[in-house]
């Protein structure tokens, strides 16, 4: 018996950021819908879910930003239930690709450092609507960012740490020609 695919829908284009389509996997769309439905009785669910997926989007936009700064074409960003990926034209120089891998961590650090600072200084005085995003964008984002630096296959750390020794050789990004599409996933 031959099974047929009933649907080819995997990702839905939801928005463009700096001319790059942001694609959302159907499982994330379904989870967001459920969060909204159950969030009517407990709005903190919606705030927590939005804060968590903001971390994933922020991370991938960090990759996008660095790729574009290095003159590489960014094709799309795909968001999934617990991770994302940034698809861009690979540089002919590995060093530049290694730099792009740092983009996610750096974008998260630019948010988690002030979020943790604000939460530490004034967290006990804030309403839960501000506290939940500060915890997610601060402490939880910092943990996720640090985990992304693990030197393991499938994590940014598998690529980004290779930039350190090359930094001392090049000291700046190299001008490159565009090669094949490359995917950074977290």
N, C-alpha and C positions, 0 to 999 in steps of 0.2 A: 504494500500500500504506500503510495506516494503522498507525502504531506505537502500542502501548499501554504505559502505565506499568505495570511489574510490581510496584512497591512505592511506597507513599506515605510510608514511614518516612523521616524526615529527621533528627529530633531525639529523643533519649531523655531523659526526666526522671531525673536521677540523685540529686538531693538538694534540700533547701530550705535557704536561708540567710535568716534573718529574714523568714520567710514568703514568700520569693521563690523560685520554681522555677528550678533550674539545669539547663539543657537542654544535652545533649552531642550534637553532630552525629555521624552514623554513621561518618564518615571518622576522626574522633578516637577513637571506640570501637574501630574496627578497628586503628588505629595503637597504641593502648594495649595491646590484646591481643597484637599482634606484639612490642611492647617487653617484655611479660611473658614471652612464649615465648622470645625470644632472650636475655632477661635472666637465664635460668636458668644459662647458661654465663658470662655477664658481667654481674653485678648492677649495675655502674656505669651500664649502659644504662637500667635501671629508675629509678635515682636521678636521672639526668640528664633523662629524659623527664618524670618527676613534677615536678622542679624547674622545667622550662620551662613546663609547663601550669599550675603554681602561679602563675607570673608573670601569665599571661593571666587566670586566675581572680581574682587579687588586683587587677588593673587594673579589671576589670568590677565587682567588689565595691566598689571606690572610687567608681565612678559611682553605684552603688546607694545607698551610704551617704549621699552628698551629696544625691541626689534625695530620699531619705526625710527627711533633716534639713530640707530645704526644703518638706516637706509634700506631695511629689509621690508618686503611687502608682507603684511599680515592678512591672511586669507579669512580666518574666522576664529571665534572663541566658542567652544562647546562646554556647556555646563551640565553636569550630571548630578545624581543624588548626593554624593559625598566627595566629588572631585570635579576638576575641570581640565581643559586642554586648550592651548593656544597654538593654532596652525599658522606657520609663517614660512616664507621662502628662506631656505638655508643659505647661510653665508659660505663663501668658498674658504673662509678662514675659520677654523675651529674655535679660535679665541673669541671671536664675536658671538658664536653660538653659545659658548660657555658664559659669556656676559649676559646674554638674554635669559639664561637659566637663573641668574641672580635676581631678575626683575620681580618675580613673585614675592620672594622674601623681603626685598627692599620696600615694595609697596605696602606689605603688611606691617613692616617695622615702622613706616612713616605714620601708620594709624595706631598700632598697638602701644607704642611708647607714650603718646599723649593720652590715649584712653586709659591706660593703667595709671598714669600720673593723676588724671582728673578723678578716677575712681578712688585712688588712695587718699587724695586730699579732701574730697567732698562727697564720696560715695554714700556715707551715712545720712547726708542731708538731701539727697536726690530722690525723686519719685521713681517708682519701679519702671516707668516707661523710659526713663533715662538710664537707670541702673542696669537693666537687662542688656541693652546694646553695648554699654561700656564694658560689661563682663565679657560678652562675646567678642567684641572688637578689640578688647584688651587682652585679658588673660588667656582666653581660649584661642584667639588668633595667634598669640605668641607661641603657644604650644604647637599649634598646627604648622606655623612657619618654621619652628625649630625641627619638627619632624620632617618637613619637606627637604631639609638639608642633610638628611641621612644619606650616606654614600651607598645607596642600594638601588638596584635596577627599578625603574619606574618612578623614582623620586628625582627632584631637581638636583639633589646632592650627588647623584651619579654623574652629573655633567658639570655643575657649577664649580666644584672644588678644583677641577682641572685648569681653571682660569688663573689660580693663584701663582703657580710657577711661571706661567706664560706672561703674567703681568710684569714680572721683573725683566722679562725679555723684551716686551713690546711697549709697556707703560701707557698705551692708549689703544682704542679700537682701530682696527685696520680697515682701509677702504677695500671694498670687495665687489665682486660680481655676484649675481644671484644664481643659486643652484636649485636643487630640488626642494620640494616642500618638506618642512621639518615640523614635528609636533612636540611640544613641551607639555607634559601632563603631570598633574599632581594628585 
